Amino acid sequence: MLKNIYDKSRQLAYLNTAIHLNDDRFMIVENCNKILEYSDIYISLKTGSLKIFVWGKDLKIDDFDTDCIRINGSIQSVQFSR
């Protein structure tokens, strides 16, 4: 029951992670809290409920706005972990 209340409150406060992927050229991650690792082939991010791992070539963080990040490059793989 507490998990349902927690999940519903995150949805109402817009705290869930939203990911927009355009082909294999760029992705936008909303509600990103922290950049854990960053290189031109690997980026790991921490969001409210997930860790996101991005693998590719020539990866660049183009924009790190308030809780939003844009990754450019040739994205080959995206993995999620709780």
N, C-alpha and C positions, 0 to 999 in steps of 0.2 A: 504494500500500500504506500509506504514512504517513497519507494522508487517511482511509482506513478505520479505522486505529487511533485517530486523533484523534476521528472521529465517534463511534466506539464508546465511547471514554473519556468523552466529553461526555454520552452517554446514561446510562452507568452512574453518573456523578456528579450526575445531574439538573441539568445546566447548559444544556440546550436551552431555547429560548424556548417558553413555553406561553401561548396567548391564548384567553380565554373571552369570547365576545361574546353578550350577551343582547339580542335584538331590535336596535333602534337606540338603546337607552337607556344602556347602560353596557358597558364592557369591562374585563377584568382581564388584565394582562400580567405573567407571572411571569418572574423572572430579568432584570429591567430594571436596567441599570447606571447610566443617567444620563438626565436630562431635558435635551434639547438646546435646544428652543424650546417656549414655552408662551404661548398666548393663548386667548381665548374661541372662536376659530374654527379654530385649528391647534395641534397638539401633535406634536412629534417626539421620539422616544425612541431610545436606544442600548441594545441588548442584547448578549449575548456574540457573536452571529453576524449580527445584523440591525440595520438602522435601520428604525423603524416610523414612518409618517407618518399622522396621524389628522386628518381634516377634518370639520367639523360646525358646529353652533350651540350656544351656551351651554355650551361644554366646560369642565369643571372637574376638577382632580385632587383626588379625594376622600380618597384614602388612599395614602400612600407608605410601605409597610412594608418590612421587610428584603427587598430584591430583588423586591418586588411592588408594582404600581401599579394603582389603580382610577380609570378615567376615566368621569365622568358627563356627560350631555348628549344632544343629538340628533346621533348619529354618522351622517355621510353617506358617508364614503369612508375606506378603510384601504389604505395602500400599503406595500410592503416593498422593501428594497434591501439588497444584501449589502455 
